[in-house]
Amino acid sequence: MRQDDHGGSFTYLVRDCARRIQVWCQRRRRLMNANSSTPPVPTYRVRLRFRLLKKLSINEPDCRLTVAGREVVLSAPIPDTPIRDSEWLIMNARGFSRKDEARDFGHNLRSAIELASVSTRLGIDAGRDIATSGLGRFVKDRLAQETGTLARDNIHGLDVFEDDPNVRIFNLNATATIHAMPDPFLPMVADLHAVAASASQRAKDVILLLNFALMRPEPVAQIVFAFSAVEMLGQSESWTDDQNRLLAEVAEAAEKSSTGSADERHEVADAIRKSLHRLTLRQGVLRLLGALGLAHLKKDWDAIYAERSTLVHGLAPRPGADYGDLAFRSVSLCGHILLKAIAADVPAANQYADMFYELPRQG
């Protein structure tokens, strides 16, 4: 076949597809007009698209749950595909009379699935409302003019729009292999919908970091990000007033000392005032453990952190070495600490710390 023949065949296929879509839309509009004598009141739709590291073990193509009195439909991006076969999933909720109402529901829904994910040690990437695939403006306009189809980009995250029957989402798909049970993740989404979004920014940052760690398929990455999340949280701790006064006294004593030259004494005093204004990483973590009532975990933290340091700063990771066990213990310890911190804002998360981030029993 000549090159021109390829081009002609492609053009024919595009036109034939457009004609078929146009006929389908016209029939649908005639059917809707026949069944209604008054123009329909526009409603809005919430579409939340997210990615899981472990696919949910649901054989059906959709799963319906009630969240805040509304039906939410969970499905794979491709129609009639079992949920267990897709790492990308979509939650749809319909029937909102106002766009702002739909958007608030969607934001709460995202907060709920993110918190439910870390609570059940699942790992989720709920996106930042950015398109991962779509069509150009020219193609969208042409489709709308010729077929009535309203093409929308495929958003990774939250998308809120008027629920028109002619809306079509441009979609690409991907695959993965690991599965997880849907319970208690899905029931927890409904329970947390009303409270997850009210968490403090600190708790939201922790949820984001822990989800990021859980989404890493590599054991070494899980170890690094899990510990980093706890250290980040520990850096929000600070010296007490008495400790700050003591540091000031030490700096002043260094300046008044007879040891060394005046410049040397000044450098030491300046270092005390400037370099010690924050706790060290370990001091911050130990302070955090005390504040959360987890002081008994200090020895566990030091022991597992020492293994982490050997891995990160030593000759490891060694080719072919299995760090799966260290990753499991690291995520168990760090996840337990982080979930306890989240529970300070969302008490419902506390019950899952022991269930999904169980710590080794002390001998």
N, C-alpha and C positions, 0 to 999 in steps of 0.2 A: 504494500500500500504506500502511495506517495505521501509526502509530508502534508500536501494540501488536503489529501483524503482524511488524514488524522484530524486536521483542523476542522474540516467540514463535519466529521462524525461528532466531534466534541460539541460544536455549535448546535448540531441537531439534538444531541442529548440534553443540553442545557435548556433549549427551547421546549423540548418535549416535557421535561420535568416541570418547567414553569407553567406550561399549559395544564398539566395534570393538577398541580397545586391550585391554580386559578379555578379550575372546574370544581375541585373539592371545596374551596372556600365559598364559591358562589352557592353551591348546594347547601352548605352549612348556614349561610346567611338567610337563604330562602326558608329553610326549616325554622330558624330562630324567629324570623319575621312572621311566619305562619302561626307560631305558638304564642306570640305576644303582640298585643295591640298597642302597647306603650313602650317607649324606649327603656331599655334596662338601666337600672341605677348602677353606675360604675363601682366596683369594689376593688380592693387591693390584695396583692398576694405577697407572701414572704417566702423567699427561696434562700435556704442556707446550705451551701455546698462546702463540704469538708473532706479531709483525708485522714485515714487511719493507718497506723503501722500494721495492726492486726485486724483482719477482716472479721466482721461480726458473723457468727455462725447461725444465720437465718436462711432457710431454704426458699422462702417465699420471695416474690419480686417486690413486695411492699409490706410495711409493718405500720399499723396505725396506733397512735397513743394519744391520750388526752393531756394537754398541757394548759393550765390556767383556763380550763373550760372550753378549750378549742381543740379541734382535731388536727393533729400533725401527722403527715404521711412521710415515712422514711422509705426511700427507694434508691436503687442504683441509677446512674445517669442514663443508661440504655434501657428502654422499655422491655419488660418481660425477663430481665436478667435477675437471677437470684441475688439477693443481697450478699450472700457469702462469697460471690464471685467478683466483687468489686471493692477496691480499697477507697475509691471515691464514692461518697454517699450524699444524698440530698434530702433535706427536710423541707416540706412544703406546707404552708398554712394559708388558708384562703378565707374570704368573706369579711375582710376589714373594711369598714365604711370610710375610714380616713387614713391617709398615707402616714401621718405621724403616729397614729395608733399602731399601724402595722410595723413601723420602724422600731418603736419601743419594744414591741413583742419580740421582734427579731433580735434586737440587742440583748434582751434578757435571755432569749433562747441560746444565743451563742455563749453567753457567760455561763449558762447552766451546763451545756455540753462540755465546756472546757473544765469546769470544776468537777463534774461527774467523771470526766476522763482521768484526772489526776487522783481522784478519790478511789477509783477502781483499778489504777495502775494500767490503764489502757494505752494512752498516748494518742493525741489528736492534734491536727493542724487545721484550725478553723479559718485560716486566711485573714487577709487584710483588705478585702473587698476590691481585689484587682482581677481584671480579666486574664484568663489563661489561654483563651482561644476566642475567636470572633471573626466577623466579616467586616470589610471596609465600608465606610459610609456610602460610597457610590453603589455597592452591591446591595446594601440594606435598602436604600431609596428605590433602587430598581425593582427589588422584590416587592416592596410595598405598593409601588405603582402598578405593577403588572399582575400581582397575585393577591394583594391584600395581606401578605405575610409580614408580621412585625418581628424581625430578627433581632435577638438580643445577644450580647456577648456572654460567654460562660464565666461567671464571676466565682472566684475562689473566696468564699466568704458570704456576706449578706447582700442580697439584692431585693429591693422592694419596688414593685411596679403595678400598674393597673392590670387587673386580671382579665385581659382580652383573650377570647378564644383563638385569635389568630397569632398569638405570641409563639415564637419558636426559639429555642436556645441552641446556638451553634455549639456542638459538643465533640470533644475528643476523649478517648478513654485510655486507661492504663491497667496494669495487672500487678498482683502480688500473691503471696502464698500462705501467710500465717493467719490463723483464725482465733477469735476470742468469743466467749459466750456473751450474748446480748444483755443478760441479767447479771448484776443489778444496774448496769449502765443506763439502759433506757428508762426504767422506772425512776431512777434517780434524777434524770433530766426534768421530769415533771415536778418532783419534790423541790428541786433547787431553783426552778424558774423564777420564783418570786423573790428570792434572797441573794442569788449569786451576783447579780449586777450591782448590788449595794455594797459589795466588799470594797475595802480601801484600795487605793492605788498600789500600796505595798503588797497586799494579798494578790491583786491581779498580776503584778509583776512576778510573784512567786509561782502562780498558776501557769503563766506563760513559760517560765524557765523550766519548770518541772515537766510540762508537756513537751517542751523541746528536747529534754533529756530522754524522755520515754519514746520519742519518735525516732531516735537514733538507732539504726540497726546494728551498728558496730559497738561491741562491748567497751572498747577504750573510750569512745565518744560519750557513752552513757556515764562512765566513771567520771570523766572530766567535768561534764556539764552538771551532773548531780551535785558534786562537791562545790562547784562554783556557785550554784544557786544558794546553798546554805551559807557560804562565805559572803555572798552579796548581802544576804539578809542580816548576817552578823555585823556587817559594817554600818548598819543603821544604829547600832549600840554606841554609846559614848561614855566618857569618863563621868563619874559622879562629881558633884560640887567639891566634896572633900578631896577627891583625887586631883582635881584641877588646882585647888589651892596648894596641895602638896607639890605638884609639878612646878608651880610658880616659885615656891620656897626653894626647891632644889636648884632651879635656874638662877635665882638670886644668890644662893650660897656659892654656886660655881663662879659667879662674877666677883664675889668678895674673897674667894680663896686666894691663898698666896702661892699656890702651885701654878707653874707655867707663867707665860707672859700675859699681858693684858689682852692682846689680840686672841691668844689661844683660849683664855677664859671666856672671852666674849663669844667666840665661835661655839664653845660647848654650851653656853647658856642659850644662845640662839637656836642651836640644834634641839635642845630640850623643849623650848617653846614652840618651835615650828614642826619638828619631826614627830613629836609625841602627842600632837593634838588629836590624833585618832588612835583607836585601839589597833593592835596587830590583828591579822586575820584570825589567828588562833584565839586571842583574847576575846575578839568579837563573838566567835562561835561559842566559847565557854560561857560568856555572859548571856548569850541567847538561850543556851540550854538551861541555865539557871532560871531565866525569866519564864520559860515554858514548863518548868517543873520536870525537866529531863536531865538534871545534873548527874543522875546515875549512868548516863550514856557517855560521859567524858572519856572513860577508858576505851569504850568501843570506838569512839571517834578517833582517838589517837592511834589505835591499833590499825584500823582500816585506812586511815589517812596516811600512815607510814607506808602501807603497801601501795597506795596511790602515788606517793612521792617517788618510790622506787621505780614505778612504771613511767612516770612523767619525766623525772629528772635523771634517772639512771640509764642503764644500757637498754632497758626494755622500752617499747614492746619488741619481744624477740620473734623472729619469723616462725610461724607455725604454732606459737604459744596460744593456749586457750585462756582467755581472760573472762570467760562467761561467768564463772563462780564469783570472781571479784566484782564484776559488774552487778550481779544479783545482790550481793551483800551491800555494795555501795548504794544502790538505788533503794534497797530496803531501809537502810539507816537514814539516808538523806531524805527519802520520801516520807518516812515517819516523822522526822523533825519538821519538814516543811508543811505537812498536813496538819500537824499540831499548831503551827503558826497560822495557817489559813483558818483553822477552827476558832481562833480568837475573834475573827470577823464573822465567820459562818459556822456556828456551833454544830450544824448537821454533819459537817465533814469529819468531826472528831471520831465518830464511831468506826470509820473506815481505816484509820491509821493502823490499828492492830490487825484488822482483817486482811488488808492488801499489802501492808508494809510490816509484816511480822518480823520481830527482831529475834536473834538467837537467844535461847534461854541461858541465863547465867548458871554456871556449874557450881 
